[in-house]
Amino acid sequence: MMSEQEEAKAISFVSKILADASQSETIDLQTIVRLSLMKLLGELVISMGDENPGTAKAVSPAFTLILRLLYIREADR
């Protein structure tokens, strides 16, 4: 797993690339999650069924983060 600092750096990197490609001022993590939600959820569900219990256990925080990000996004509307 990545440290929080590494995660923040990776998210910043991806956000900058997407913002540059879309010619938008900013693209936040919520937007990235929303745009890739189906693929992301599919990958997480597949990972939950992994034979390695450690892999399945590691997925739970990702689901929690996605739900939190989506909830924040909906609350802003």
PDB file of N, CA, C and O in Angstrom:
ATOM      1  N   MET A   1       0.830  -1.184   0.000  1.00  0.00           N
ATOM      2  CA  MET A   1       0.000   0.000   0.000  1.00  0.00           C
ATOM      3  C   MET A   1       0.873   1.246   0.000  1.00  0.00           C
ATOM      4  O   MET A   1       2.016   1.229   0.456  1.00  0.00           O
ATOM      5  N   MET A   2       0.311   2.312  -0.517  1.00  0.00           N
ATOM      6  CA  MET A   2       1.035   3.576  -0.596  1.00  0.00           C
ATOM      7  C   MET A   2       0.803   4.380   0.684  1.00  0.00           C
ATOM      8  O   MET A   2      -0.232   4.243   1.337  1.00  0.00           O
ATOM      9  N   SER A   3       1.773   5.213   1.027  1.00  0.00           N
ATOM     10  CA  SER A   3       1.588   6.111   2.163  1.00  0.00           C
ATOM     11  C   SER A   3       0.632   7.228   1.747  1.00  0.00           C
ATOM     12  O   SER A   3       0.377   7.421   0.559  1.00  0.00           O
ATOM     13  N   GLU A   4       0.107   7.956   2.722  1.00  0.00           N
ATOM     14  CA  GLU A   4      -0.809   9.059   2.412  1.00  0.00           C
ATOM     15  C   GLU A   4      -0.123  10.108   1.540  1.00  0.00           C
ATOM     16  O   GLU A   4      -0.750  10.688   0.654  1.00  0.00           O
ATOM     17  N   GLN A   5       1.146  10.348   1.786  1.00  0.00           N
ATOM     18  CA  GLN A   5       1.896  11.317   0.995  1.00  0.00           C
ATOM     19  C   GLN A   5       2.031  10.844  -0.453  1.00  0.00           C
ATOM     20  O   GLN A   5       1.888  11.637  -1.383  1.00  0.00           O
ATOM     21  N   GLU A   6       2.306   9.560  -0.641  1.00  0.00           N
ATOM     22  CA  GLU A   6       2.408   9.015  -1.991  1.00  0.00           C
ATOM     23  C   GLU A   6       1.060   9.060  -2.708  1.00  0.00           C
ATOM     24  O   GLU A   6       0.992   9.359  -3.900  1.00  0.00           O
ATOM     25  N   GLU A   7      -0.021   8.759  -1.964  1.00  0.00           N
ATOM     26  CA  GLU A   7      -1.363   8.820  -2.551  1.00  0.00           C
ATOM     27  C   GLU A   7      -1.690  10.236  -3.003  1.00  0.00           C
ATOM     28  O   GLU A   7      -2.183  10.438  -4.113  1.00  0.00           O
ATOM     29  N   ALA A   8      -1.416  11.211  -2.151  1.00  0.00           N
ATOM     30  CA  ALA A   8      -1.699  12.605  -2.482  1.00  0.00           C
ATOM     31  C   ALA A   8      -0.907  13.041  -3.712  1.00  0.00           C
ATOM     32  O   ALA A   8      -1.425  13.756  -4.569  1.00  0.00           O
ATOM     33  N   LYS A   9       0.342  12.609  -3.794  1.00  0.00           N
ATOM     34  CA  LYS A   9       1.186  12.945  -4.936  1.00  0.00           C
ATOM     35  C   LYS A   9       0.632  12.314  -6.219  1.00  0.00           C
ATOM     36  O   LYS A   9       0.601  12.964  -7.265  1.00  0.00           O
ATOM     37  N   ALA A  10       0.197  11.054  -6.142  1.00  0.00           N
ATOM     38  CA  ALA A  10      -0.353  10.357  -7.308  1.00  0.00           C
ATOM     39  C   ALA A  10      -1.663  11.006  -7.760  1.00  0.00           C
ATOM     40  O   ALA A  10      -1.887  11.193  -8.956  1.00  0.00           O
ATOM     41  N   ILE A  11      -2.519  11.346  -6.808  1.00  0.00           N
ATOM     42  CA  ILE A  11      -3.801  11.992  -7.135  1.00  0.00           C
ATOM     43  C   ILE A  11      -3.556  13.342  -7.782  1.00  0.00           C
ATOM     44  O   ILE A  11      -4.223  13.693  -8.755  1.00  0.00           O
ATOM     45  N   SER A  12      -2.617  14.094  -7.260  1.00  0.00           N
ATOM     46  CA  SER A  12      -2.277  15.392  -7.828  1.00  0.00           C
ATOM     47  C   SER A  12      -1.766  15.240  -9.259  1.00  0.00           C
ATOM     48  O   SER A  12      -2.137  16.015 -10.140  1.00  0.00           O
ATOM     49  N   PHE A  13      -0.925  14.254  -9.483  1.00  0.00           N
ATOM     50  CA  PHE A  13      -0.368  13.994 -10.805  1.00  0.00           C
ATOM     51  C   PHE A  13      -1.478  13.664 -11.807  1.00  0.00           C
ATOM     52  O   PHE A  13      -1.531  14.243 -12.892  1.00  0.00           O
ATOM     53  N   VAL A  14      -2.353  12.740 -11.444  1.00  0.00           N
ATOM     54  CA  VAL A  14      -3.441  12.340 -12.342  1.00  0.00           C
ATOM     55  C   VAL A  14      -4.394  13.515 -12.583  1.00  0.00           C
ATOM     56  O   VAL A  14      -4.831  13.741 -13.711  1.00  0.00           O
ATOM     57  N   SER A  15      -4.710  14.248 -11.539  1.00  0.00           N
ATOM     58  CA  SER A  15      -5.601  15.404 -11.673  1.00  0.00           C
ATOM     59  C   SER A  15      -5.031  16.438 -12.629  1.00  0.00           C
ATOM     60  O   SER A  15      -5.761  17.002 -13.444  1.00  0.00           O
ATOM     61  N   LYS A  16      -3.732  16.691 -12.534  1.00  0.00           N
ATOM     62  CA  LYS A  16      -3.097  17.674 -13.413  1.00  0.00           C
ATOM     63  C   LYS A  16      -3.138  17.211 -14.870  1.00  0.00           C
ATOM     64  O   LYS A  16      -3.436  17.998 -15.769  1.00  0.00           O
ATOM     65  N   ILE A  17      -2.842  15.946 -15.096  1.00  0.00           N
ATOM     66  CA  ILE A  17      -2.870  15.418 -16.469  1.00  0.00           C
ATOM     67  C   ILE A  17      -4.278  15.526 -17.053  1.00  0.00           C
ATOM     68  O   ILE A  17      -4.448  15.956 -18.194  1.00  0.00           O
ATOM     69  N   LEU A  18      -5.287  15.134 -16.271  1.00  0.00           N
ATOM     70  CA  LEU A  18      -6.668  15.200 -16.758  1.00  0.00           C
ATOM     71  C   LEU A  18      -7.117  16.639 -16.982  1.00  0.00           C
ATOM     72  O   LEU A  18      -7.811  16.926 -17.958  1.00  0.00           O
ATOM     73  N   ALA A  19      -6.731  17.540 -16.095  1.00  0.00           N
ATOM     74  CA  ALA A  19      -7.094  18.949 -16.251  1.00  0.00           C
ATOM     75  C   ALA A  19      -6.446  19.531 -17.508  1.00  0.00           C
ATOM     76  O   ALA A  19      -7.083  20.273 -18.256  1.00  0.00           O
ATOM     77  N   ASP A  20      -5.182  19.190 -17.731  1.00  0.00           N
ATOM     78  CA  ASP A  20      -4.489  19.669 -18.935  1.00  0.00           C
ATOM     79  C   ASP A  20      -5.151  19.130 -20.203  1.00  0.00           C
ATOM     80  O   ASP A  20      -5.324  19.854 -21.183  1.00  0.00           O
ATOM     81  N   ALA A  21      -5.516  17.852 -20.167  1.00  0.00           N
ATOM     82  CA  ALA A  21      -6.129  17.225 -21.346  1.00  0.00           C
ATOM     83  C   ALA A  21      -7.521  17.782 -21.629  1.00  0.00           C
ATOM     84  O   ALA A  21      -7.938  17.869 -22.784  1.00  0.00           O
ATOM     85  N   SER A  22      -8.233  18.154 -20.579  1.00  0.00           N
ATOM     86  CA  SER A  22      -9.604  18.645 -20.769  1.00  0.00           C
ATOM     87  C   SER A  22      -9.655  20.164 -20.905  1.00  0.00           C
ATOM     88  O   SER A  22     -10.722  20.735 -21.132  1.00  0.00           O
ATOM     89  N   GLN A  23      -8.526  20.804 -20.769  1.00  0.00           N
ATOM     90  CA  GLN A  23      -8.432  22.260 -20.820  1.00  0.00           C
ATOM     91  C   GLN A  23      -9.326  22.905 -19.759  1.00  0.00           C
ATOM     92  O   GLN A  23      -9.886  23.981 -19.968  1.00  0.00           O
ATOM     93  N   SER A  24      -9.442  22.235 -18.637  1.00  0.00           N
ATOM     94  CA  SER A  24     -10.223  22.727 -17.507  1.00  0.00           C
ATOM     95  C   SER A  24      -9.249  23.273 -16.464  1.00  0.00           C
ATOM     96  O   SER A  24      -8.082  22.884 -16.421  1.00  0.00           O
ATOM     97  N   GLU A  25      -9.745  24.173 -15.633  1.00  0.00           N
ATOM     98  CA  GLU A  25      -8.863  24.723 -14.602  1.00  0.00           C
ATOM     99  C   GLU A  25      -8.496  23.674 -13.569  1.00  0.00           C
ATOM    100  O   GLU A  25      -7.329  23.552 -13.194  1.00  0.00           O
ATOM    101  N   THR A  26      -9.486  22.910 -13.103  1.00  0.00           N
ATOM    102  CA  THR A  26      -9.219  21.883 -12.106  1.00  0.00           C
ATOM    103  C   THR A  26     -10.117  20.678 -12.333  1.00  0.00           C
ATOM    104  O   THR A  26     -11.243  20.791 -12.819  1.00  0.00           O
ATOM    105  N   ILE A  27      -9.594  19.551 -11.972  1.00  0.00           N
ATOM    106  CA  ILE A  27     -10.387  18.326 -11.903  1.00  0.00           C
ATOM    107  C   ILE A  27     -10.052  17.716 -10.555  1.00  0.00           C
ATOM    108  O   ILE A  27      -8.900  17.376 -10.287  1.00  0.00           O
ATOM    109  N   ASP A  28     -11.066  17.578  -9.704  1.00  0.00           N
ATOM    110  CA  ASP A  28     -10.814  17.067  -8.367  1.00  0.00           C
ATOM    111  C   ASP A  28     -11.036  15.559  -8.305  1.00  0.00           C
ATOM    112  O   ASP A  28     -11.482  14.937  -9.269  1.00  0.00           O
ATOM    113  N   LEU A  29     -10.714  14.993  -7.152  1.00  0.00           N
ATOM    114  CA  LEU A  29     -10.817  13.553  -6.978  1.00  0.00           C
ATOM    115  C   LEU A  29     -12.253  13.066  -7.140  1.00  0.00           C
ATOM    116  O   LEU A  29     -12.482  11.987  -7.685  1.00  0.00           O
ATOM    117  N   GLN A  30     -13.214  13.848  -6.674  1.00  0.00           N
ATOM    118  CA  GLN A  30     -14.617  13.469  -6.811  1.00  0.00           C
ATOM    119  C   GLN A  30     -14.999  13.317  -8.286  1.00  0.00           C
ATOM    120  O   GLN A  30     -15.715  12.383  -8.649  1.00  0.00           O
ATOM    121  N   THR A  31     -14.531  14.217  -9.120  1.00  0.00           N
ATOM    122  CA  THR A  31     -14.819  14.150 -10.553  1.00  0.00           C
ATOM    123  C   THR A  31     -14.198  12.905 -11.169  1.00  0.00           C
ATOM    124  O   THR A  31     -14.832  12.227 -11.978  1.00  0.00           O
ATOM    125  N   ILE A  32     -12.973  12.605 -10.793  1.00  0.00           N
ATOM    126  CA  ILE A  32     -12.296  11.416 -11.315  1.00  0.00           C
ATOM    127  C   ILE A  32     -13.065  10.159 -10.921  1.00  0.00           C
ATOM    128  O   ILE A  32     -13.278   9.277 -11.752  1.00  0.00           O
ATOM    129  N   VAL A  33     -13.480  10.074  -9.662  1.00  0.00           N
ATOM    130  CA  VAL A  33     -14.236   8.905  -9.194  1.00  0.00           C
ATOM    131  C   VAL A  33     -15.542   8.786  -9.953  1.00  0.00           C
ATOM    132  O   VAL A  33     -15.900   7.697 -10.402  1.00  0.00           O
ATOM    133  N   ARG A  34     -16.260   9.889 -10.102  1.00  0.00           N
ATOM    134  CA  ARG A  34     -17.554   9.855 -10.772  1.00  0.00           C
ATOM    135  C   ARG A  34     -17.415   9.417 -12.242  1.00  0.00           C
ATOM    136  O   ARG A  34     -18.240   8.653 -12.741  1.00  0.00           O
ATOM    137  N   LEU A  35     -16.385   9.896 -12.920  1.00  0.00           N
ATOM    138  CA  LEU A  35     -16.191   9.572 -14.332  1.00  0.00           C
ATOM    139  C   LEU A  35     -15.811   8.107 -14.549  1.00  0.00           C
ATOM    140  O   LEU A  35     -16.083   7.545 -15.610  1.00  0.00           O
ATOM    141  N   SER A  36     -15.192   7.500 -13.564  1.00  0.00           N
ATOM    142  CA  SER A  36     -14.737   6.116 -13.728  1.00  0.00           C
ATOM    143  C   SER A  36     -15.431   5.171 -12.756  1.00  0.00           C
ATOM    144  O   SER A  36     -14.897   4.108 -12.438  1.00  0.00           O
ATOM    145  N   LEU A  37     -16.598   5.543 -12.289  1.00  0.00           N
ATOM    146  CA  LEU A  37     -17.257   4.808 -11.209  1.00  0.00           C
ATOM    147  C   LEU A  37     -17.534   3.345 -11.541  1.00  0.00           C
ATOM    148  O   LEU A  37     -17.204   2.471 -10.738  1.00  0.00           O
ATOM    149  N   MET A  38     -18.120   3.053 -12.681  1.00  0.00           N
ATOM    150  CA  MET A  38     -18.486   1.671 -12.993  1.00  0.00           C
ATOM    151  C   MET A  38     -17.263   0.766 -13.091  1.00  0.00           C
ATOM    152  O   MET A  38     -17.255  -0.331 -12.534  1.00  0.00           O
ATOM    153  N   LYS A  39     -16.244   1.218 -13.788  1.00  0.00           N
ATOM    154  CA  LYS A  39     -15.028   0.404 -13.904  1.00  0.00           C
ATOM    155  C   LYS A  39     -14.377   0.239 -12.534  1.00  0.00           C
ATOM    156  O   LYS A  39     -13.926  -0.851 -12.181  1.00  0.00           O
ATOM    157  N   LEU A  40     -14.332   1.307 -11.776  1.00  0.00           N
ATOM    158  CA  LEU A  40     -13.725   1.273 -10.452  1.00  0.00           C
ATOM    159  C   LEU A  40     -14.456   0.302  -9.529  1.00  0.00           C
ATOM    160  O   LEU A  40     -13.822  -0.516  -8.862  1.00  0.00           O
ATOM    161  N   LEU A  41     -15.777   0.386  -9.485  1.00  0.00           N
ATOM    162  CA  LEU A  41     -16.549  -0.524  -8.639  1.00  0.00           C
ATOM    163  C   LEU A  41     -16.391  -1.973  -9.101  1.00  0.00           C
ATOM    164  O   LEU A  41     -16.292  -2.881  -8.275  1.00  0.00           O
ATOM    165  N   GLY A  42     -16.368  -2.190 -10.406  1.00  0.00           N
ATOM    166  CA  GLY A  42     -16.165  -3.538 -10.928  1.00  0.00           C
ATOM    167  C   GLY A  42     -14.840  -4.126 -10.485  1.00  0.00           C
ATOM    168  O   GLY A  42     -14.775  -5.281 -10.066  1.00  0.00           O
ATOM    169  N   GLU A  43     -13.788  -3.333 -10.576  1.00  0.00           N
ATOM    170  CA  GLU A  43     -12.464  -3.796 -10.151  1.00  0.00           C
ATOM    171  C   GLU A  43     -12.439  -4.093  -8.655  1.00  0.00           C
ATOM    172  O   GLU A  43     -11.822  -5.067  -8.222  1.00  0.00           O
ATOM    173  N   LEU A  44     -13.108  -3.254  -7.866  1.00  0.00           N
ATOM    174  CA  LEU A  44     -13.134  -3.479  -6.423  1.00  0.00           C
ATOM    175  C   LEU A  44     -13.909  -4.745  -6.071  1.00  0.00           C
ATOM    176  O   LEU A  44     -13.489  -5.506  -5.199  1.00  0.00           O
ATOM    177  N   VAL A  45     -15.030  -4.973  -6.739  1.00  0.00           N
ATOM    178  CA  VAL A  45     -15.821  -6.181  -6.482  1.00  0.00           C
ATOM    179  C   VAL A  45     -15.014  -7.425  -6.837  1.00  0.00           C
ATOM    180  O   VAL A  45     -15.026  -8.408  -6.095  1.00  0.00           O
ATOM    181  N   ILE A  46     -14.321  -7.385  -7.958  1.00  0.00           N
ATOM    182  CA  ILE A  46     -13.475  -8.521  -8.350  1.00  0.00           C
ATOM    183  C   ILE A  46     -12.385  -8.747  -7.299  1.00  0.00           C
ATOM    184  O   ILE A  46     -12.095  -9.887  -6.938  1.00  0.00           O
ATOM    185  N   SER A  47     -11.790  -7.671  -6.814  1.00  0.00           N
ATOM    186  CA  SER A  47     -10.738  -7.775  -5.805  1.00  0.00           C
ATOM    187  C   SER A  47     -11.262  -8.343  -4.494  1.00  0.00           C
ATOM    188  O   SER A  47     -10.539  -9.038  -3.780  1.00  0.00           O
ATOM    189  N   MET A  48     -12.522  -8.048  -4.177  1.00  0.00           N
ATOM    190  CA  MET A  48     -13.096  -8.586  -2.939  1.00  0.00           C
ATOM    191  C   MET A  48     -13.191 -10.108  -2.983  1.00  0.00           C
ATOM    192  O   MET A  48     -13.182 -10.760  -1.938  1.00  0.00           O
ATOM    193  N   GLY A  49     -13.282 -10.671  -4.171  1.00  0.00           N
ATOM    194  CA  GLY A  49     -13.350 -12.121  -4.315  1.00  0.00           C
ATOM    195  C   GLY A  49     -11.989 -12.771  -4.509  1.00  0.00           C
ATOM    196  O   GLY A  49     -11.912 -13.962  -4.810  1.00  0.00           O
ATOM    197  N   ASP A  50     -10.929 -12.016  -4.345  1.00  0.00           N
ATOM    198  CA  ASP A  50      -9.579 -12.547  -4.544  1.00  0.00           C
ATOM    199  C   ASP A  50      -9.291 -13.677  -3.554  1.00  0.00           C
ATOM    200  O   ASP A  50      -9.747 -13.650  -2.411  1.00  0.00           O
ATOM    201  N   GLU A  51      -8.525 -14.670  -4.016  1.00  0.00           N
ATOM    202  CA  GLU A  51      -8.165 -15.802  -3.158  1.00  0.00           C
ATOM    203  C   GLU A  51      -7.312 -15.372  -1.978  1.00  0.00           C
ATOM    204  O   GLU A  51      -7.343 -16.007  -0.925  1.00  0.00           O
ATOM    205  N   ASN A  52      -6.559 -14.312  -2.143  1.00  0.00           N
ATOM    206  CA  ASN A  52      -5.708 -13.801  -1.073  1.00  0.00           C
ATOM    207  C   ASN A  52      -6.559 -12.958  -0.127  1.00  0.00           C
ATOM    208  O   ASN A  52      -7.069 -11.916  -0.537  1.00  0.00           O
ATOM    209  N   PRO A  53      -6.726 -13.377   1.124  1.00  0.00           N
ATOM    210  CA  PRO A  53      -7.556 -12.615   2.070  1.00  0.00           C
ATOM    211  C   PRO A  53      -7.047 -11.186   2.294  1.00  0.00           C
ATOM    212  O   PRO A  53      -7.831 -10.283   2.586  1.00  0.00           O
ATOM    213  N   GLY A  54      -5.760 -10.992   2.158  1.00  0.00           N
ATOM    214  CA  GLY A  54      -5.187  -9.656   2.333  1.00  0.00           C
ATOM    215  C   GLY A  54      -5.655  -8.692   1.259  1.00  0.00           C
ATOM    216  O   GLY A  54      -5.890  -7.514   1.531  1.00  0.00           O
ATOM    217  N   THR A  55      -5.791  -9.191   0.039  1.00  0.00           N
ATOM    218  CA  THR A  55      -6.277  -8.355  -1.060  1.00  0.00           C
ATOM    219  C   THR A  55      -7.711  -7.947  -0.823  1.00  0.00           C
ATOM    220  O   THR A  55      -8.068  -6.779  -0.973  1.00  0.00           O
ATOM    221  N   ALA A  56      -8.534  -8.915  -0.451  1.00  0.00           N
ATOM    222  CA  ALA A  56      -9.943  -8.626  -0.184  1.00  0.00           C
ATOM    223  C   ALA A  56     -10.084  -7.638   0.978  1.00  0.00           C
ATOM    224  O   ALA A  56     -10.924  -6.740   0.933  1.00  0.00           O
ATOM    225  N   LYS A  57      -9.279  -7.802   1.995  1.00  0.00           N
ATOM    226  CA  LYS A  57      -9.343  -6.913   3.163  1.00  0.00           C
ATOM    227  C   LYS A  57      -8.904  -5.495   2.801  1.00  0.00           C
ATOM    228  O   LYS A  57      -9.437  -4.526   3.342  1.00  0.00           O
ATOM    229  N   ALA A  58      -7.954  -5.367   1.905  1.00  0.00           N
ATOM    230  CA  ALA A  58      -7.442  -4.054   1.512  1.00  0.00           C
ATOM    231  C   ALA A  58      -8.461  -3.253   0.711  1.00  0.00           C
ATOM    232  O   ALA A  58      -8.346  -2.031   0.618  1.00  0.00           O
ATOM    233  N   VAL A  59      -9.458  -3.923   0.131  1.00  0.00           N
ATOM    234  CA  VAL A  59     -10.455  -3.258  -0.706  1.00  0.00           C
ATOM    235  C   VAL A  59     -11.456  -2.456   0.125  1.00  0.00           C
ATOM    236  O   VAL A  59     -11.974  -1.441  -0.340  1.00  0.00           O
ATOM    237  N   SER A  60     -11.726  -2.897   1.330  1.00  0.00           N
ATOM    238  CA  SER A  60     -12.733  -2.250   2.164  1.00  0.00           C
ATOM    239  C   SER A  60     -12.502  -0.746   2.350  1.00  0.00           C
ATOM    240  O   SER A  60     -13.452   0.024   2.211  1.00  0.00           O
ATOM    241  N   PRO A  61     -11.285  -0.300   2.657  1.00  0.00           N
ATOM    242  CA  PRO A  61     -11.073   1.146   2.782  1.00  0.00           C
ATOM    243  C   PRO A  61     -11.323   1.905   1.476  1.00  0.00           C
ATOM    244  O   PRO A  61     -11.739   3.063   1.495  1.00  0.00           O
ATOM    245  N   ALA A  62     -11.068   1.247   0.349  1.00  0.00           N
ATOM    246  CA  ALA A  62     -11.316   1.896  -0.945  1.00  0.00           C
ATOM    247  C   ALA A  62     -12.812   2.124  -1.144  1.00  0.00           C
ATOM    248  O   ALA A  62     -13.221   3.191  -1.602  1.00  0.00           O
ATOM    249  N   PHE A  63     -13.623   1.135  -0.804  1.00  0.00           N
ATOM    250  CA  PHE A  63     -15.072   1.313  -0.898  1.00  0.00           C
ATOM    251  C   PHE A  63     -15.526   2.457  -0.003  1.00  0.00           C
ATOM    252  O   PHE A  63     -16.342   3.285  -0.407  1.00  0.00           O
ATOM    253  N   THR A  64     -14.997   2.499   1.206  1.00  0.00           N
ATOM    254  CA  THR A  64     -15.364   3.563   2.144  1.00  0.00           C
ATOM    255  C   THR A  64     -15.001   4.930   1.578  1.00  0.00           C
ATOM    256  O   THR A  64     -15.792   5.869   1.665  1.00  0.00           O
ATOM    257  N   LEU A  65     -13.820   5.043   1.004  1.00  0.00           N
ATOM    258  CA  LEU A  65     -13.382   6.312   0.415  1.00  0.00           C
ATOM    259  C   LEU A  65     -14.288   6.721  -0.744  1.00  0.00           C
ATOM    260  O   LEU A  65     -14.673   7.886  -0.846  1.00  0.00           O
ATOM    261  N   ILE A  66     -14.626   5.787  -1.605  1.00  0.00           N
ATOM    262  CA  ILE A  66     -15.491   6.103  -2.749  1.00  0.00           C
ATOM    263  C   ILE A  66     -16.856   6.570  -2.277  1.00  0.00           C
ATOM    264  O   ILE A  66     -17.386   7.559  -2.784  1.00  0.00           O
ATOM    265  N   LEU A  67     -17.431   5.863  -1.306  1.00  0.00           N
ATOM    266  CA  LEU A  67     -18.733   6.280  -0.780  1.00  0.00           C
ATOM    267  C   LEU A  67     -18.663   7.676  -0.176  1.00  0.00           C
ATOM    268  O   LEU A  67     -19.565   8.492  -0.367  1.00  0.00           O
ATOM    269  N   ARG A  68     -17.591   7.941   0.550  1.00  0.00           N
ATOM    270  CA  ARG A  68     -17.429   9.263   1.160  1.00  0.00           C
ATOM    271  C   ARG A  68     -17.296  10.343   0.085  1.00  0.00           C
ATOM    272  O   ARG A  68     -17.901  11.409   0.195  1.00  0.00           O
ATOM    273  N   LEU A  69     -16.512  10.068  -0.942  1.00  0.00           N
ATOM    274  CA  LEU A  69     -16.338  11.037  -2.030  1.00  0.00           C
ATOM    275  C   LEU A  69     -17.643  11.289  -2.768  1.00  0.00           C
ATOM    276  O   LEU A  69     -17.954  12.432  -3.104  1.00  0.00           O
ATOM    277  N   LEU A  70     -18.405  10.239  -3.024  1.00  0.00           N
ATOM    278  CA  LEU A  70     -19.680  10.397  -3.711  1.00  0.00           C
ATOM    279  C   LEU A  70     -20.687  11.137  -2.836  1.00  0.00           C
ATOM    280  O   LEU A  70     -21.455  11.964  -3.328  1.00  0.00           O
ATOM    281  N   TYR A  71     -20.682  10.842  -1.556  1.00  0.00           N
ATOM    282  CA  TYR A  71     -21.601  11.513  -0.626  1.00  0.00           C
ATOM    283  C   TYR A  71     -21.285  13.008  -0.551  1.00  0.00           C
ATOM    284  O   TYR A  71     -22.194  13.839  -0.557  1.00  0.00           O
ATOM    285  N   ILE A  72     -20.018  13.342  -0.480  1.00  0.00           N
ATOM    286  CA  ILE A  72     -19.608  14.752  -0.447  1.00  0.00           C
ATOM    287  C   ILE A  72     -20.071  15.446  -1.708  1.00  0.00           C
ATOM    288  O   ILE A  72     -20.585  16.563  -1.652  1.00  0.00           O
ATOM    289  N   ARG A  73     -19.893  14.796  -2.841  1.00  0.00           N
ATOM    290  CA  ARG A  73     -20.289  15.373  -4.128  1.00  0.00           C
ATOM    291  C   ARG A  73     -21.796  15.620  -4.185  1.00  0.00           C
ATOM    292  O   ARG A  73     -22.235  16.675  -4.643  1.00  0.00           O
ATOM    293  N   GLU A  74     -22.591  14.651  -3.721  1.00  0.00           N
ATOM    294  CA  GLU A  74     -24.049  14.795  -3.742  1.00  0.00           C
ATOM    295  C   GLU A  74     -24.497  15.886  -2.763  1.00  0.00           C
ATOM    296  O   GLU A  74     -25.455  16.607  -3.041  1.00  0.00           O
ATOM    297  N   ALA A  75     -23.818  16.010  -1.630  1.00  0.00           N
ATOM    298  CA  ALA A  75     -24.183  17.015  -0.634  1.00  0.00           C
ATOM    299  C   ALA A  75     -23.921  18.433  -1.162  1.00  0.00           C
ATOM    300  O   ALA A  75     -24.572  19.386  -0.734  1.00  0.00           O
ATOM    301  N   ASP A  76     -22.966  18.568  -2.092  1.00  0.00           N
ATOM    302  CA  ASP A  76     -22.650  19.879  -2.664  1.00  0.00           C
ATOM    303  C   ASP A  76     -23.704  20.363  -3.630  1.00  0.00           C
ATOM    304  O   ASP A  76     -23.775  21.558  -3.916  1.00  0.00           O
ATOM    305  N   ARG A  77     -24.524  19.462  -4.138  1.00  0.00           N
ATOM    306  CA  ARG A  77     -25.511  19.838  -5.165  1.00  0.00           C
ATOM    307  C   ARG A  77     -26.692  20.523  -4.580  1.00  0.00           C
ATOM    308  O   ARG A  77     -27.610  20.902  -5.308  1.00  0.00           O
TER     309      ARG A  77
END
